[in-house]
């Protein structure tokens, strides 16, 4: 187990070693992790394979999500329920 502070220190050092701004890198990295976690939660809720969704490009994911939302709307489930449910 690596403590959070040590992981963050290593990521910051990696960013510096590769010529990246460590603050921007950490923000992008954190946002990417949160996005991936949302995809995994969505896949599990819908009995889908998370790895299949992770292999999609961002554009493909958005299209896939819109298709699911439209199907649910056709079944009478509003988008607000899906996002707030």
N, C-alpha and C positions, 0 to 999 in steps of 0.2 A: 504494500500500500504506500502510495506517495501522497503526502499531504498536499492540500490545495495550493498552499503558498509555494511549495517547491515546483509543482506542475506549472503554475503561472510564471515563476521565475525562469523555468526551462523554455517555455513558449516565448517569453520576451527575449531571451537570449538567442533563440532560433531566429526570430524576426530580425534582430540586430545583425546576426551573422550573415543573413541573406539580403541585407540592405533594405529591410522593410521598417516602417515606422511602428515601433512596438505598441503604441496606443491604438493606432488604426487596426493593426493586425489583431490585437486582442479583442477589439469590438467586433470585427468581421468574424473571427473564429467563434466567439460566444454566440453571435447571431446565427451562424451556420449550425452550431450544435443545437440551439433551440428549435430551429427549423426542422432539423432531422428528427428531433424528439417528437415534434408535432406530427410528422409524417408517420412515424412508428405508431403513435397513439391512434391516429386515424385508421391505419391499416389493421391494427388489432381490433378496433371497434367494428370494422366492417368485414372481419374475417378474411382479410387479404394478406398476401405475402409482403411483409415490409421490405424485403430485399428487392422485390420486383419494382416497387415504387421508388426505392432509393436509386435504382439504376436509370430512372427516367431523368431527362433534362428538366430544368425548371419549367420550360414551356409545356412539355408533355405532362408534367404534374398538374399545372394549372388547367389544361384542357381536360384531363382525367377528372379533376375535382369538379369542374363545371358540368361534365356529363353526369356525375353522381348527383349533384345538386338538382339538375333538371329532372332526373328520374324521380327523385324524392318529391319535387314539386308536382310532378304528374300524379303521384300517389297522394297528394294533398298535404304533404309535410312542407311547411314554409321554410325558407332559408334561415329566417331568424331563429326558428326552433333548432335547426341543425347546429348553428353556431353558438346558441345560448343554452341548448338543452342539456 
